Amino acid sequence: MDRRVFHPLILTLLALIVSACASTDKRGQAETHYIMGVSFIQEQDATRALNEFLQAAELAPKDARIQAALAQSYQLRGAFPEAERHYLRALRLGGPDPKIQNNLGSLYLDMHRWDDAIVQFRAASQSLVFTNQALALTGLGFAHAQKGELPEAVSAYQRAIRENPRSLQAHLLLGEAYETMGRTDLALNPYRQAVSLAPGHAAAHLRLAVVYMKLGERDRASESFREVLRLAPDSEHANRAAELLRQL
């Protein structure tokens, strides 16, 4: 199984959309390969998915869905230039599509092309038909943060949270942005929200504990550090929590 190389907070899996009928034998064969490829993508097996999508694209080279799926497989395999080429081809063939723009934005994050990522995430987040604008806004904020544009990052994360108050990633990244800005006091609430949303998330408890520690709330910090040790006793998070707990 291939390890995912894209930024784990961003990429959206392609939906399985099957045509009602195939107009030709070639089209039917392409659809079969496409369906098989999507099933492998859902299993995170990018190598076998890539093989299926390549066969589908040979049979139906002007199908935007297949081009987008092919791009995603290349991205999962770490072949970023090839992924970009096929994402752009999908957009040329099918016109603006917020899901493809979002995925292209995630690719540009992988490539550290922050300005290009901002363009794609902004376009996806502004689409009135995109059902996951919070995802695009989180990506937009992350790209701004990587450029050191922290007020813009905070604004994007806040918008993401308004769109989806249960977005764990947006809460964690908002807290991180506030910490980077030196506003530890403002980081407290996003981390509390993250822990509330995911009580078993050791990294969220660790971030909350560090903020408590910086704010001088020793008892709460100690409690959160101990929760990290309970949740993930053999992890790097636990090692860090134990070290800081000793300092308390």
Phi and psi in degrees as GROMACS dihedral restraints (atoms count N, CA, C in turn):
[ dihedral_restraints ]
;  ai    aj    ak    al  type     phi  dphi    fc
    3     4     5     6     1   -79.3    20    10
    4     5     6     7     1   140.3    20    10
    6     7     8     9     1   -76.1    20    10
    7     8     9    10     1   137.6    20    10
    9    10    11    12     1   -71.6    20    10
   10    11    12    13     1   130.5    20    10
   12    13    14    15     1  -107.7    20    10
   13    14    15    16     1    -7.9    20    10
   15    16    17    18     1   -80.0    20    10
   16    17    18    19     1   167.4    20    10
   18    19    20    21     1   -64.0    20    10
   19    20    21    22     1   122.2    20    10
   21    22    23    24     1   -70.0    20    10
   22    23    24    25     1    -9.4    20    10
   24    25    26    27     1   -88.0    20    10
   25    26    27    28     1    -9.0    20    10
   27    28    29    30     1  -115.0    20    10
   28    29    30    31     1   -47.2    20    10
   30    31    32    33     1   -64.7    20    10
   31    32    33    34     1   135.5    20    10
   33    34    35    36     1  -105.2    20    10
   34    35    36    37     1   129.6    20    10
   36    37    38    39     1   -68.3    20    10
   37    38    39    40     1   144.4    20    10
   39    40    41    42     1   -68.2    20    10
   40    41    42    43     1   139.9    20    10
   42    43    44    45     1   -72.8    20    10
   43    44    45    46     1   148.8    20    10
   45    46    47    48     1   -84.8    20    10
   46    47    48    49     1   104.0    20    10
   48    49    50    51     1  -119.6    20    10
   49    50    51    52     1   115.0    20    10
   51    52    53    54     1  -107.8    20    10
   52    53    54    55     1   133.4    20    10
   54    55    56    57     1   -65.0    20    10
   55    56    57    58     1   148.1    20    10
   57    58    59    60     1   -65.3    20    10
   58    59    60    61     1   -35.4    20    10
   60    61    62    63     1  -154.5    20    10
   61    62    63    64     1   160.4    20    10
   63    64    65    66     1  -107.8    20    10
   64    65    66    67     1   133.3    20    10
   66    67    68    69     1   -78.4    20    10
   67    68    69    70     1   -23.0    20    10
   69    70    71    72     1  -139.6    20    10
   70    71    72    73     1   167.3    20    10
   72    73    74    75     1   -62.0    20    10
   73    74    75    76     1   -40.8    20    10
   75    76    77    78     1   -61.5    20    10
   76    77    78    79     1   -43.8    20    10
   78    79    80    81     1   -62.7    20    10
   79    80    81    82     1   -41.0    20    10
   81    82    83    84     1   -63.5    20    10
   82    83    84    85     1   -40.0    20    10
   84    85    86    87     1   -66.1    20    10
   85    86    87    88     1   -40.8    20    10
   87    88    89    90     1   -61.6    20    10
   88    89    90    91     1   -41.0    20    10
   90    91    92    93     1   -64.1    20    10
   91    92    93    94     1   -38.9    20    10
   93    94    95    96     1   -62.6    20    10
   94    95    96    97     1   -45.5    20    10
   96    97    98    99     1   -64.8    20    10
   97    98    99   100     1   -37.8    20    10
   99   100   101   102     1   -62.3    20    10
  100   101   102   103     1   -46.5    20    10
  102   103   104   105     1   -61.4    20    10
  103   104   105   106     1   -42.6    20    10
  105   106   107   108     1   -63.9    20    10
  106   107   108   109     1   -41.2    20    10
  108   109   110   111     1   -61.9    20    10
  109   110   111   112     1   -42.1    20    10
  111   112   113   114     1   -62.1    20    10
  112   113   114   115     1   -39.5    20    10
  114   115   116   117     1   -64.2    20    10
  115   116   117   118     1   -36.9    20    10
  117   118   119   120     1   -71.6    20    10
  118   119   120   121     1   -36.1    20    10
  120   121   122   123     1   -60.7    20    10
  121   122   123   124     1   -43.2    20    10
  123   124   125   126     1   -64.8    20    10
  124   125   126   127     1   -24.8    20    10
  126   127   128   129     1   -90.0    20    10
  127   128   129   130     1     2.7    20    10
  129   130   131   132     1    61.8    20    10
  130   131   132   133     1    30.1    20    10
  132   133   134   135     1  -103.1    20    10
  133   134   135   136     1    83.6    20    10
  135   136   137   138     1   -70.6    20    10
  136   137   138   139     1   -28.8    20    10
  138   139   140   141     1   -65.8    20    10
  139   140   141   142     1   -48.8    20    10
  141   142   143   144     1   -70.1    20    10
  142   143   144   145     1   -34.4    20    10
  144   145   146   147     1   -61.6    20    10
  145   146   147   148     1   -45.3    20    10
  147   148   149   150     1   -58.8    20    10
  148   149   150   151     1   -42.4    20    10
  150   151   152   153     1   -61.5    20    10
  151   152   153   154     1   -42.6    20    10
  153   154   155   156     1   -67.0    20    10
  154   155   156   157     1   -43.2    20    10
  156   157   158   159     1   -69.2    20    10
  157   158   159   160     1   -32.5    20    10
  159   160   161   162     1   -63.6    20    10
  160   161   162   163     1   -41.0    20    10
  162   163   164   165     1   -67.3    20    10
  163   164   165   166     1   -39.1    20    10
  165   166   167   168     1   -63.9    20    10
  166   167   168   169     1   -43.0    20    10
  168   169   170   171     1   -66.8    20    10
  169   170   171   172     1   -31.9    20    10
  171   172   173   174     1   -66.9    20    10
  172   173   174   175     1   -34.6    20    10
  174   175   176   177     1   -82.9    20    10
  175   176   177   178     1   -30.8    20    10
  177   178   179   180     1  -137.2    20    10
  178   179   180   181     1    74.4    20    10
  180   181   182   183     1   -68.7    20    10
  181   182   183   184     1   -14.2    20    10
  183   184   185   186     1  -107.1    20    10
  184   185   186   187     1    17.7    20    10
  186   187   188   189     1   -88.9    20    10
  187   188   189   190     1   114.4    20    10
  189   190   191   192     1   -64.2    20    10
  190   191   192   193     1   -37.2    20    10
  192   193   194   195     1   -59.7    20    10
  193   194   195   196     1   -44.5    20    10
  195   196   197   198     1   -66.8    20    10
  196   197   198   199     1   -38.9    20    10
  198   199   200   201     1   -63.0    20    10
  199   200   201   202     1   -41.7    20    10
  201   202   203   204     1   -65.8    20    10
  202   203   204   205     1   -39.8    20    10
  204   205   206   207     1   -66.9    20    10
  205   206   207   208     1   -40.0    20    10
  207   208   209   210     1   -61.2    20    10
  208   209   210   211     1   -42.3    20    10
  210   211   212   213     1   -60.6    20    10
  211   212   213   214     1   -43.6    20    10
  213   214   215   216     1   -63.8    20    10
  214   215   216   217     1   -39.3    20    10
  216   217   218   219     1   -63.9    20    10
  217   218   219   220     1   -42.9    20    10
  219   220   221   222     1   -62.1    20    10
  220   221   222   223     1   -39.1    20    10
  222   223   224   225     1   -63.0    20    10
  223   224   225   226     1   -43.6    20    10
  225   226   227   228     1   -61.9    20    10
  226   227   228   229     1   -30.6    20    10
  228   229   230   231     1   -86.3    20    10
  229   230   231   232     1    -2.6    20    10
  231   232   233   234     1    82.8    20    10
  232   233   234   235     1    11.2    20    10
  234   235   236   237     1   -92.3    20    10
  235   236   237   238     1    77.2    20    10
  237   238   239   240     1   -68.7    20    10
  238   239   240   241     1   -42.8    20    10
  240   241   242   243     1   -59.9    20    10
  241   242   243   244     1   -40.8    20    10
  243   244   245   246     1   -65.8    20    10
  244   245   246   247     1   -40.1    20    10
  246   247   248   249     1   -61.2    20    10
  247   248   249   250     1   -44.9    20    10
  249   250   251   252     1   -60.1    20    10
  250   251   252   253     1   -44.1    20    10
  252   253   254   255     1   -59.1    20    10
  253   254   255   256     1   -41.9    20    10
  255   256   257   258     1   -78.6    20    10
  256   257   258   259     1   -32.4    20    10
  258   259   260   261     1   -61.2    20    10
  259   260   261   262     1   -44.8    20    10
  261   262   263   264     1   -66.5    20    10
  262   263   264   265     1   -36.4    20    10
  264   265   266   267     1   -65.1    20    10
  265   266   267   268     1   -40.3    20    10
  267   268   269   270     1   -60.4    20    10
  268   269   270   271     1   -40.8    20    10
  270   271   272   273     1   -69.2    20    10
  271   272   273   274     1   -35.8    20    10
  273   274   275   276     1   -67.0    20    10
  274   275   276   277     1   -38.6    20    10
  276   277   278   279     1   -75.7    20    10
  277   278   279   280     1   -40.9    20    10
  279   280   281   282     1  -107.2    20    10
  280   281   282   283     1    -5.3    20    10
  282   283   284   285     1    82.5    20    10
  283   284   285   286     1   177.9    20    10
  285   286   287   288     1   -56.3    20    10
  286   287   288   289     1   129.2    20    10
  288   289   290   291     1  -138.3    20    10
  289   290   291   292     1   116.0    20    10
  291   292   293   294     1   -62.6    20    10
  292   293   294   295     1   -32.0    20    10
  294   295   296   297     1   -66.9    20    10
  295   296   297   298     1   -42.6    20    10
  297   298   299   300     1   -68.0    20    10
  298   299   300   301     1   -40.4    20    10
  300   301   302   303     1   -62.3    20    10
  301   302   303   304     1   -39.5    20    10
  303   304   305   306     1   -62.7    20    10
  304   305   306   307     1   -45.3    20    10
  306   307   308   309     1   -67.0    20    10
  307   308   309   310     1   -36.5    20    10
  309   310   311   312     1   -64.8    20    10
  310   311   312   313     1   -39.0    20    10
  312   313   314   315     1   -59.0    20    10
  313   314   315   316     1   -42.1    20    10
  315   316   317   318     1   -64.8    20    10
  316   317   318   319     1   -35.6    20    10
  318   319   320   321     1   -62.7    20    10
  319   320   321   322     1   -43.8    20    10
  321   322   323   324     1   -65.5    20    10
  322   323   324   325     1   -28.9    20    10
  324   325   326   327     1   -63.4    20    10
  325   326   327   328     1   -45.4    20    10
  327   328   329   330     1   -58.4    20    10
  328   329   330   331     1   -34.9    20    10
  330   331   332   333     1   -88.1    20    10
  331   332   333   334     1    -0.1    20    10
  333   334   335   336     1    60.9    20    10
  334   335   336   337     1    31.7    20    10
  336   337   338   339     1  -101.3    20    10
  337   338   339   340     1    78.6    20    10
  339   340   341   342     1   -63.4    20    10
  340   341   342   343     1   -42.7    20    10
  342   343   344   345     1   -64.1    20    10
  343   344   345   346     1   -41.5    20    10
  345   346   347   348     1   -65.7    20    10
  346   347   348   349     1   -37.8    20    10
  348   349   350   351     1   -62.4    20    10
  349   350   351   352     1   -41.6    20    10
  351   352   353   354     1   -59.9    20    10
  352   353   354   355     1   -43.1    20    10
  354   355   356   357     1   -59.2    20    10
  355   356   357   358     1   -46.9    20    10
  357   358   359   360     1   -71.6    20    10
  358   359   360   361     1   -43.1    20    10
  360   361   362   363     1   -66.1    20    10
  361   362   363   364     1   -37.7    20    10
  363   364   365   366     1   -63.4    20    10
  364   365   366   367     1   -43.2    20    10
  366   367   368   369     1   -62.3    20    10
  367   368   369   370     1   -44.0    20    10
  369   370   371   372     1   -65.1    20    10
  370   371   372   373     1   -40.9    20    10
  372   373   374   375     1   -69.7    20    10
  373   374   375   376     1   -22.1    20    10
  375   376   377   378     1   -90.6    20    10
  376   377   378   379     1    -5.0    20    10
  378   379   380   381     1   -73.7    20    10
  379   380   381   382     1   128.2    20    10
  381   382   383   384     1   -75.2    20    10
  382   383   384   385     1   -12.8    20    10
  384   385   386   387     1  -104.0    20    10
  385   386   387   388     1    -0.8    20    10
  387   388   389   390     1   -80.9    20    10
  388   389   390   391     1   124.6    20    10
  390   391   392   393     1   -86.8    20    10
  391   392   393   394     1    -3.7    20    10
  393   394   395   396     1  -131.2    20    10
  394   395   396   397     1    57.6    20    10
  396   397   398   399     1   -63.0    20    10
  397   398   399   400     1   -29.8    20    10
  399   400   401   402     1   -60.7    20    10
  400   401   402   403     1   -36.2    20    10
  402   403   404   405     1   -64.1    20    10
  403   404   405   406     1   -46.0    20    10
  405   406   407   408     1   -65.2    20    10
  406   407   408   409     1   -38.8    20    10
  408   409   410   411     1   -67.0    20    10
  409   410   411   412     1   -35.4    20    10
  411   412   413   414     1   -65.3    20    10
  412   413   414   415     1   -42.5    20    10
  414   415   416   417     1   -63.3    20    10
  415   416   417   418     1   -40.2    20    10
  417   418   419   420     1   -59.9    20    10
  418   419   420   421     1   -46.1    20    10
  420   421   422   423     1   -62.5    20    10
  421   422   423   424     1   -41.3    20    10
  423   424   425   426     1   -62.7    20    10
  424   425   426   427     1   -42.0    20    10
  426   427   428   429     1   -63.2    20    10
  427   428   429   430     1   -43.7    20    10
  429   430   431   432     1   -61.3    20    10
  430   431   432   433     1   -41.6    20    10
  432   433   434   435     1   -62.1    20    10
  433   434   435   436     1   -39.0    20    10
  435   436   437   438     1   -66.0    20    10
  436   437   438   439     1   -25.0    20    10
  438   439   440   441     1   -86.0    20    10
  439   440   441   442     1    -3.1    20    10
  441   442   443   444     1    81.9    20    10
  442   443   444   445     1    12.1    20    10
  444   445   446   447     1   -92.2    20    10
  445   446   447   448     1    72.6    20    10
  447   448   449   450     1   -70.0    20    10
  448   449   450   451     1   -38.8    20    10
  450   451   452   453     1   -59.8    20    10
  451   452   453   454     1   -39.6    20    10
  453   454   455   456     1   -66.7    20    10
  454   455   456   457     1   -37.6    20    10
  456   457   458   459     1   -63.9    20    10
  457   458   459   460     1   -46.3    20    10
  459   460   461   462     1   -58.7    20    10
  460   461   462   463     1   -44.4    20    10
  462   463   464   465     1   -60.3    20    10
  463   464   465   466     1   -43.4    20    10
  465   466   467   468     1   -66.2    20    10
  466   467   468   469     1   -42.5    20    10
  468   469   470   471     1   -63.9    20    10
  469   470   471   472     1   -40.3    20    10
  471   472   473   474     1   -63.6    20    10
  472   473   474   475     1   -39.3    20    10
  474   475   476   477     1   -66.0    20    10
  475   476   477   478     1   -38.8    20    10
  477   478   479   480     1   -60.8    20    10
  478   479   480   481     1   -41.3    20    10
  480   481   482   483     1   -68.6    20    10
  481   482   483   484     1   -35.4    20    10
  483   484   485   486     1   -64.4    20    10
  484   485   486   487     1   -37.4    20    10
  486   487   488   489     1   -70.1    20    10
  487   488   489   490     1   -40.3    20    10
  489   490   491   492     1  -142.3    20    10
  490   491   492   493     1    91.3    20    10
  492   493   494   495     1   -60.3    20    10
  493   494   495   496     1   -14.4    20    10
  495   496   497   498     1   -98.7    20    10
  496   497   498   499     1    15.8    20    10
  498   499   500   501     1   -77.9    20    10
  499   500   501   502     1   102.4    20    10
  501   502   503   504     1   -60.1    20    10
  502   503   504   505     1   -43.9    20    10
  504   505   506   507     1   -61.4    20    10
  505   506   507   508     1   -42.5    20    10
  507   508   509   510     1   -64.3    20    10
  508   509   510   511     1   -41.3    20    10
  510   511   512   513     1   -63.4    20    10
  511   512   513   514     1   -46.0    20    10
  513   514   515   516     1   -63.6    20    10
  514   515   516   517     1   -42.8    20    10
  516   517   518   519     1   -70.9    20    10
  517   518   519   520     1   -33.1    20    10
  519   520   521   522     1   -63.8    20    10
  520   521   522   523     1   -45.5    20    10
  522   523   524   525     1   -59.9    20    10
  523   524   525   526     1   -41.6    20    10
  525   526   527   528     1   -62.8    20    10
  526   527   528   529     1   -40.8    20    10
  528   529   530   531     1   -63.5    20    10
  529   530   531   532     1   -43.1    20    10
  531   532   533   534     1   -62.3    20    10
  532   533   534   535     1   -41.7    20    10
  534   535   536   537     1   -61.4    20    10
  535   536   537   538     1   -43.1    20    10
  537   538   539   540     1   -62.8    20    10
  538   539   540   541     1   -32.8    20    10
  540   541   542   543     1   -77.5    20    10
  541   542   543   544     1    -4.1    20    10
  543   544   545   546     1    81.7    20    10
  544   545   546   547     1    13.3    20    10
  546   547   548   549     1  -103.2    20    10
  547   548   549   550     1    67.4    20    10
  549   550   551   552     1   -59.2    20    10
  550   551   552   553     1   -34.6    20    10
  552   553   554   555     1   -61.2    20    10
  553   554   555   556     1   -37.9    20    10
  555   556   557   558     1   -76.4    20    10
  556   557   558   559     1   -21.6    20    10
  558   559   560   561     1   -72.5    20    10
  559   560   561   562     1   -20.7    20    10
  561   562   563   564     1   -59.8    20    10
  562   563   564   565     1   -49.0    20    10
  564   565   566   567     1   -65.5    20    10
  565   566   567   568     1   -45.6    20    10
  567   568   569   570     1   -58.7    20    10
  568   569   570   571     1   -38.7    20    10
  570   571   572   573     1   -69.4    20    10
  571   572   573   574     1   -37.1    20    10
  573   574   575   576     1   -61.3    20    10
  574   575   576   577     1   -42.3    20    10
  576   577   578   579     1   -63.3    20    10
  577   578   579   580     1   -40.0    20    10
  579   580   581   582     1   -62.3    20    10
  580   581   582   583     1   -44.4    20    10
  582   583   584   585     1   -64.8    20    10
  583   584   585   586     1   -37.2    20    10
  585   586   587   588     1   -64.3    20    10
  586   587   588   589     1   -39.5    20    10
  588   589   590   591     1   -73.0    20    10
  589   590   591   592     1   -34.2    20    10
  591   592   593   594     1  -135.7    20    10
  592   593   594   595     1    78.2    20    10
  594   595   596   597     1   -59.9    20    10
  595   596   597   598     1   -22.4    20    10
  597   598   599   600     1   -95.1    20    10
  598   599   600   601     1    10.2    20    10
  600   601   602   603     1   -89.4    20    10
  601   602   603   604     1   101.5    20    10
  603   604   605   606     1   -61.9    20    10
  604   605   606   607     1   -39.1    20    10
  606   607   608   609     1   -63.8    20    10
  607   608   609   610     1   -36.6    20    10
  609   610   611   612     1   -66.0    20    10
  610   611   612   613     1   -42.1    20    10
  612   613   614   615     1   -63.0    20    10
  613   614   615   616     1   -38.3    20    10
  615   616   617   618     1   -65.0    20    10
  616   617   618   619     1   -43.5    20    10
  618   619   620   621     1   -63.6    20    10
  619   620   621   622     1   -41.5    20    10
  621   622   623   624     1   -63.3    20    10
  622   623   624   625     1   -41.8    20    10
  624   625   626   627     1   -61.7    20    10
  625   626   627   628     1   -42.9    20    10
  627   628   629   630     1   -62.8    20    10
  628   629   630   631     1   -40.2    20    10
  630   631   632   633     1   -65.0    20    10
  631   632   633   634     1   -44.4    20    10
  633   634   635   636     1   -56.6    20    10
  634   635   636   637     1   -41.9    20    10
  636   637   638   639     1   -63.3    20    10
  637   638   639   640     1   -44.5    20    10
  639   640   641   642     1   -64.3    20    10
  640   641   642   643     1   -31.5    20    10
  642   643   644   645     1   -86.7    20    10
  643   644   645   646     1     0.8    20    10
  645   646   647   648     1    82.0    20    10
  646   647   648   649     1    13.0    20    10
  648   649   650   651     1   -92.5    20    10
  649   650   651   652     1    79.2    20    10
  651   652   653   654     1   -63.6    20    10
  652   653   654   655     1   -42.8    20    10
  654   655   656   657     1   -64.0    20    10
  655   656   657   658     1   -44.5    20    10
  657   658   659   660     1   -67.6    20    10
  658   659   660   661     1   -38.2    20    10
  660   661   662   663     1   -61.5    20    10
  661   662   663   664     1   -46.5    20    10
  663   664   665   666     1   -59.7    20    10
  664   665   666   667     1   -42.5    20    10
  666   667   668   669     1   -61.4    20    10
  667   668   669   670     1   -43.3    20    10
  669   670   671   672     1   -70.2    20    10
  670   671   672   673     1   -38.7    20    10
  672   673   674   675     1   -61.7    20    10
  673   674   675   676     1   -41.5    20    10
  675   676   677   678     1   -66.5    20    10
  676   677   678   679     1   -31.6    20    10
  678   679   680   681     1   -66.9    20    10
  679   680   681   682     1   -36.7    20    10
  681   682   683   684     1   -60.9    20    10
  682   683   684   685     1   -45.8    20    10
  684   685   686   687     1   -61.5    20    10
  685   686   687   688     1   -35.9    20    10
  687   688   689   690     1   -71.2    20    10
  688   689   690   691     1   -41.1    20    10
  690   691   692   693     1   -75.4    20    10
  691   692   693   694     1   -39.0    20    10
  693   694   695   696     1  -140.0    20    10
  694   695   696   697     1    69.3    20    10
  696   697   698   699     1   -63.4    20    10
  697   698   699   700     1   -24.7    20    10
  699   700   701   702     1  -109.6    20    10
  700   701   702   703     1    24.4    20    10
  702   703   704   705     1  -106.9    20    10
  703   704   705   706     1   168.4    20    10
  705   706   707   708     1   -63.1    20    10
  706   707   708   709     1   -34.4    20    10
  708   709   710   711     1   -59.9    20    10
  709   710   711   712     1   -41.3    20    10
  711   712   713   714     1   -66.3    20    10
  712   713   714   715     1   -40.8    20    10
  714   715   716   717     1   -60.3    20    10
  715   716   717   718     1   -43.5    20    10
  717   718   719   720     1   -66.7    20    10
  718   719   720   721     1   -41.9    20    10
  720   721   722   723     1   -62.5    20    10
  721   722   723   724     1   -42.3    20    10
  723   724   725   726     1   -63.8    20    10
  724   725   726   727     1   -40.9    20    10
  726   727   728   729     1   -61.4    20    10
  727   728   729   730     1   -47.4    20    10
  729   730   731   732     1   -70.4    20    10
  730   731   732   733     1   -32.7    20    10
  732   733   734   735     1   -63.6    20    10
  733   734   735   736     1   -38.3    20    10
  735   736   737   738     1   -63.0    20    10
  736   737   738   739     1   -35.7    20    10
  738   739   740   741     1   -65.6    20    10
  739   740   741   742     1   -31.2    20    10
